[in-house]
Amino acid sequence: MRSAKAFRRVPLVLGLSALVLTACSNGGRGAGNTAGDVATEFVHVHGLAVDKSGVLWVATHRGLIRQNGSSWVYASKDRNDYMGFTVDPTTGTLYRSGHPESGGTLGAESSTDGSTWRHLADVLSPPADFHAMTLNYATPGVLFGWDSGGRGFFSSRNGGTTWGRLSSSGLTDPGIIALAAPKQAGVVFAGTATGLFRSSDDGSTWALMQSLKEPVIALACDPADPKHLLAFTQTGMVVSRDGGSSWQAASQGISNGSYIGAIAISPVDPSIAYAAAATTLYETKDGGQHWTVLRAGK
């Protein structure tokens, strides 16, 4: 359990984090970038995902990085700001949103290898900037995205080609921090400063889960088991084995005061999961009972 001091710090951290994410932009430093370059410095990790082969992908403020054995390499030559990021664990297709190096916003894009990207849709005008983005593991063609500019919550039913605005009845907190959808048709979770909301109709209507009525900062669903979830809240990392009805502490090994902004559960082995605190990466091999530093922040 976190100390009372850490407990009080989280609302301030949430506010500051929101400001940082909203202000994220790129410096246009693309010259000389090459796919396969060794990544020695991570600049603010925004998202994590594990593909069907067990490779960890790290979406950062300055490009997409993938694990390459014991090292880390850039997946493509761009150093875009990956604000929204998710991977289909079945096909390996990657999806992104955020900001290009030259400025502006990306809308929704996809890639088969992280090297070259296909523009799927603007979604909005100017194009959407999804700061929370996920796909439904039961129906991977269903995607969800929350636009950081306060322009709404959207879903796609055809792999990101077209998008529609969700009415989101019952979602009383307008600021979505994290999205995750388990391998259960129609179900999607939204982490907010109010708590964890659940929808069973693809985001049309929502209810606040009584089991987690505190800020949910990061969230992940097991790609194979809809009852297995990990969440990071103002009191630390928690795990659920019953679809979110109850939660148990799972923070051992994560430094006190750490702000976990992204989590991913491996589709290859559900006992393996990853968490990111700014530029430090944590790994668990026992379902969250113990965490160790995979990569020290710098």
Secondary structure, 3 states (H helix, E strand, C coil): CCCHHHHHHHHHHHHHHHHHHHHCCCCCCCCCCCCCCECCCCCCEEEEEECCCCCEEEEECCEEEEEECCEEEECCCCCCEEEEEEECCCCCCEEEEEECCCCCCCCEEEECCCCCCEEEECCCCCCCCEEEEEEECCCCCCEEEEECCCCCEEEECCCCCCCEECCCECCCCCCEEEEEECCCCCCEEEEECCCEEEECCCCCECEECCCCCCCEEEEEECCCCCCCEEEEECCEEEEECCCCCCCEECCCCCCCCCCCCEEEECCCCCCCEEEEECCEEEEECCCCCCCEEEECCC
